[in-house]
Amino acid sequence: MLNATTRAGAAQRIKDGAIPEQVAAELGVSRSTLYRELRKHREGAAAEPVGQEG
């Protein structure tokens, strides 16, 4: 499993055009694990409140 920082970095690299298989290999995980972790990243980003002031 990847930590939040690594997930965010992987997501950004793929968004910038990196090949998912290459990113997965560099992180030492399978492609399916990478996609699972990217899904966690997307779900976590969607759950964060934006612009909320306390």
SEZA-276927 format. One record per atom (N, C-alpha, C): residue number from 1; residue in one letter; x, y, z. Coordinates in steps of 0.05 Angstrom, whole numbers, always signed. Example, Ala and Ser with C-alpha at 12.3 -4.5 7.8 and 13.67 -1.06 7.14 Angstrom:
<pts>
resi = 1	resn = a	xx = +264	yy = -114	zz = +156
resi = 1	resn = a	xx = +246	yy = -90	zz = +156
resi = 1	resn = a	xx = +264	yy = -66	zz = +156
resi = 2	resn = s	xx = +257	yy = -45	zz = +142
resi = 2	resn = s	xx = +273	yy = -21	zz = +143
resi = 2	resn = s	xx = +258	yy = +1	zz = +157
</pts>
This chain:
<pts>
resi = 1	resn = m	xx = +17	yy = -24	zz = +0
resi = 1	resn = m	xx = +0	yy = +0	zz = +0
resi = 1	resn = m	xx = +18	yy = +25	zz = +0
resi = 2	resn = l	xx = +7	yy = +46	zz = -12
resi = 2	resn = l	xx = +22	yy = +71	zz = -14
resi = 2	resn = l	xx = +11	yy = +91	zz = +6
resi = 3	resn = n	xx = +28	yy = +109	zz = +14
resi = 3	resn = n	xx = +19	yy = +130	zz = +32
resi = 3	resn = n	xx = +6	yy = +153	zz = +15
resi = 4	resn = a	xx = -6	yy = +172	zz = +29
resi = 4	resn = a	xx = -21	yy = +193	zz = +15
resi = 4	resn = a	xx = -3	yy = +210	zz = -3
resi = 5	resn = t	xx = +21	yy = +215	zz = +6
resi = 5	resn = t	xx = +40	yy = +231	zz = -10
resi = 5	resn = t	xx = +48	yy = +217	zz = -35
resi = 6	resn = t	xx = +53	yy = +191	zz = -33
resi = 6	resn = t	xx = +61	yy = +175	zz = -56
resi = 6	resn = t	xx = +38	yy = +172	zz = -76
resi = 7	resn = r	xx = +14	yy = +169	zz = -65
resi = 7	resn = r	xx = -10	yy = +167	zz = -82
resi = 7	resn = r	xx = -14	yy = +193	zz = -98
resi = 8	resn = a	xx = -11	yy = +216	zz = -84
resi = 8	resn = a	xx = -14	yy = +242	zz = -97
resi = 8	resn = a	xx = +7	yy = +245	zz = -119
resi = 9	resn = g	xx = +32	yy = +238	zz = -113
resi = 9	resn = g	xx = +53	yy = +240	zz = -133
resi = 9	resn = g	xx = +48	yy = +223	zz = -157
resi = 10	resn = a	xx = +39	yy = +198	zz = -152
resi = 10	resn = a	xx = +34	yy = +180	zz = -174
resi = 10	resn = a	xx = +11	yy = +191	zz = -191
resi = 11	resn = a	xx = -10	yy = +201	zz = -178
resi = 11	resn = a	xx = -33	yy = +213	zz = -193
resi = 11	resn = a	xx = -24	yy = +236	zz = -210
resi = 12	resn = q	xx = -7	yy = +253	zz = -199
resi = 12	resn = q	xx = +3	yy = +276	zz = -214
resi = 12	resn = q	xx = +20	yy = +268	zz = -238
resi = 13	resn = r	xx = +37	yy = +248	zz = -234
resi = 13	resn = r	xx = +54	yy = +238	zz = -256
resi = 13	resn = r	xx = +37	yy = +227	zz = -279
resi = 14	resn = i	xx = +17	yy = +212	zz = -272
resi = 14	resn = i	xx = -1	yy = +201	zz = -293
resi = 14	resn = i	xx = -16	yy = +223	zz = -307
resi = 15	resn = k	xx = -25	yy = +243	zz = -291
resi = 15	resn = k	xx = -39	yy = +266	zz = -303
resi = 15	resn = k	xx = -21	yy = +281	zz = -322
resi = 16	resn = d	xx = +5	yy = +282	zz = -316
resi = 16	resn = d	xx = +24	yy = +295	zz = -332
resi = 16	resn = d	xx = +33	yy = +279	zz = -357
resi = 17	resn = g	xx = +23	yy = +254	zz = -359
resi = 17	resn = g	xx = +28	yy = +238	zz = -382
resi = 17	resn = g	xx = +45	yy = +213	zz = -378
resi = 18	resn = a	xx = +53	yy = +207	zz = -354
resi = 18	resn = a	xx = +68	yy = +183	zz = -349
resi = 18	resn = a	xx = +51	yy = +158	zz = -354
resi = 19	resn = i	xx = +64	yy = +137	zz = -362
resi = 19	resn = i	xx = +51	yy = +111	zz = -367
resi = 19	resn = i	xx = +46	yy = +97	zz = -340
resi = 20	resn = p	xx = +21	yy = +90	zz = -335
resi = 20	resn = p	xx = +15	yy = +78	zz = -309
resi = 20	resn = p	xx = +32	yy = +53	zz = -302
resi = 21	resn = e	xx = +37	yy = +37	zz = -322
resi = 21	resn = e	xx = +53	yy = +13	zz = -318
resi = 21	resn = e	xx = +81	yy = +20	zz = -309
resi = 22	resn = q	xx = +92	yy = +42	zz = -320
resi = 22	resn = q	xx = +119	yy = +51	zz = -312
resi = 22	resn = q	xx = +119	yy = +62	zz = -284
resi = 23	resn = v	xx = +99	yy = +78	zz = -277
resi = 23	resn = v	xx = +96	yy = +89	zz = -250
resi = 23	resn = v	xx = +94	yy = +66	zz = -230
resi = 24	resn = a	xx = +78	yy = +46	zz = -236
resi = 24	resn = a	xx = +74	yy = +23	zz = -218
resi = 24	resn = a	xx = +101	yy = +9	zz = -214
resi = 25	resn = a	xx = +116	yy = +4	zz = -236
resi = 25	resn = a	xx = +141	yy = -10	zz = -234
resi = 25	resn = a	xx = +161	yy = +6	zz = -217
resi = 26	resn = e	xx = +162	yy = +32	zz = -220
resi = 26	resn = e	xx = +180	yy = +49	zz = -205
resi = 26	resn = e	xx = +173	yy = +49	zz = -175
resi = 27	resn = l	xx = +147	yy = +46	zz = -169
resi = 27	resn = l	xx = +139	yy = +45	zz = -141
resi = 27	resn = l	xx = +140	yy = +17	zz = -129
resi = 28	resn = g	xx = +145	yy = -3	zz = -146
resi = 28	resn = g	xx = +147	yy = -30	zz = -137
resi = 28	resn = g	xx = +121	yy = -43	zz = -130
resi = 29	resn = v	xx = +99	yy = -34	zz = -144
resi = 29	resn = v	xx = +73	yy = -46	zz = -141
resi = 29	resn = v	xx = +62	yy = -55	zz = -167
resi = 30	resn = s	xx = +41	yy = -72	zz = -166
resi = 30	resn = s	xx = +29	yy = -81	zz = -191
resi = 30	resn = s	xx = +11	yy = -58	zz = -202
resi = 31	resn = r	xx = +4	yy = -61	zz = -227
resi = 31	resn = r	xx = -13	yy = -41	zz = -240
resi = 31	resn = r	xx = -40	yy = -40	zz = -226
resi = 32	resn = s	xx = -51	yy = -63	zz = -219
resi = 32	resn = s	xx = -77	yy = -63	zz = -205
resi = 32	resn = s	xx = -75	yy = -50	zz = -178
resi = 33	resn = t	xx = -53	yy = -53	zz = -164
resi = 33	resn = t	xx = -49	yy = -40	zz = -138
resi = 33	resn = t	xx = -48	yy = -10	zz = -143
resi = 34	resn = l	xx = -34	yy = -1	zz = -163
resi = 34	resn = l	xx = -32	yy = +27	zz = -169
resi = 34	resn = l	xx = -59	yy = +39	zz = -174
resi = 35	resn = y	xx = -76	yy = +26	zz = -191
resi = 35	resn = y	xx = -102	yy = +36	zz = -196
resi = 35	resn = y	xx = -120	yy = +37	zz = -171
resi = 36	resn = r	xx = -117	yy = +17	zz = -154
resi = 36	resn = r	xx = -132	yy = +16	zz = -129
resi = 36	resn = r	xx = -124	yy = +40	zz = -111
resi = 37	resn = e	xx = -98	yy = +45	zz = -110
resi = 37	resn = e	xx = -88	yy = +68	zz = -94
resi = 37	resn = e	xx = -97	yy = +95	zz = -106
resi = 38	resn = l	xx = -97	yy = +97	zz = -133
resi = 38	resn = l	xx = -106	yy = +121	zz = -146
resi = 38	resn = l	xx = -136	yy = +126	zz = -140
resi = 39	resn = r	xx = -151	yy = +104	zz = -139
resi = 39	resn = r	xx = -180	yy = +107	zz = -132
resi = 39	resn = r	xx = -182	yy = +118	zz = -103
resi = 40	resn = k	xx = -166	yy = +108	zz = -85
resi = 40	resn = k	xx = -166	yy = +119	zz = -57
resi = 40	resn = k	xx = -159	yy = +149	zz = -57
resi = 41	resn = h	xx = -140	yy = +156	zz = -74
resi = 41	resn = h	xx = -132	yy = +184	zz = -76
resi = 41	resn = h	xx = -155	yy = +201	zz = -85
resi = 42	resn = r	xx = -169	yy = +192	zz = -106
resi = 42	resn = r	xx = -191	yy = +208	zz = -117
resi = 42	resn = r	xx = -214	yy = +210	zz = -96
resi = 43	resn = e	xx = -220	yy = +188	zz = -82
resi = 43	resn = e	xx = -241	yy = +188	zz = -62
resi = 43	resn = e	xx = -233	yy = +206	zz = -39
resi = 44	resn = g	xx = -208	yy = +206	zz = -31
resi = 44	resn = g	xx = -199	yy = +223	zz = -9
resi = 44	resn = g	xx = -200	yy = +252	zz = -17
resi = 45	resn = a	xx = -193	yy = +258	zz = -41
resi = 45	resn = a	xx = -193	yy = +286	zz = -51
resi = 45	resn = a	xx = -222	yy = +296	zz = -52
resi = 46	resn = a	xx = -240	yy = +279	zz = -60
resi = 46	resn = a	xx = -268	yy = +287	zz = -62
resi = 46	resn = a	xx = -280	yy = +292	zz = -34
resi = 47	resn = a	xx = -270	yy = +278	zz = -14
resi = 47	resn = a	xx = -281	yy = +280	zz = +13
resi = 47	resn = a	xx = -271	yy = +304	zz = +28
resi = 48	resn = e	xx = -248	yy = +316	zz = +19
resi = 48	resn = e	xx = -237	yy = +339	zz = +34
resi = 48	resn = e	xx = -254	yy = +364	zz = +29
resi = 49	resn = p	xx = -260	yy = +378	zz = +51
resi = 49	resn = p	xx = -275	yy = +403	zz = +48
resi = 49	resn = p	xx = -257	yy = +424	zz = +34
resi = 50	resn = v	xx = -269	yy = +439	zz = +16
resi = 50	resn = v	xx = -254	yy = +459	zz = +1
resi = 50	resn = v	xx = -263	yy = +487	zz = +10
resi = 51	resn = g	xx = -245	yy = +504	zz = +18
resi = 51	resn = g	xx = -251	yy = +531	zz = +25
resi = 51	resn = g	xx = -266	yy = +534	zz = +51
resi = 52	resn = q	xx = -265	yy = +514	zz = +67
resi = 52	resn = q	xx = -279	yy = +515	zz = +93
resi = 52	resn = q	xx = -262	yy = +530	zz = +113
resi = 53	resn = e	xx = -273	yy = +551	zz = +125
resi = 53	resn = e	xx = -259	yy = +567	zz = +145
resi = 53	resn = e	xx = -271	yy = +561	zz = +172
resi = 54	resn = g	xx = -254	yy = +561	zz = +193
resi = 54	resn = g	xx = -264	yy = +554	zz = +219
resi = 54	resn = g	xx = -261	yy = +576	zz = +237
</pts>
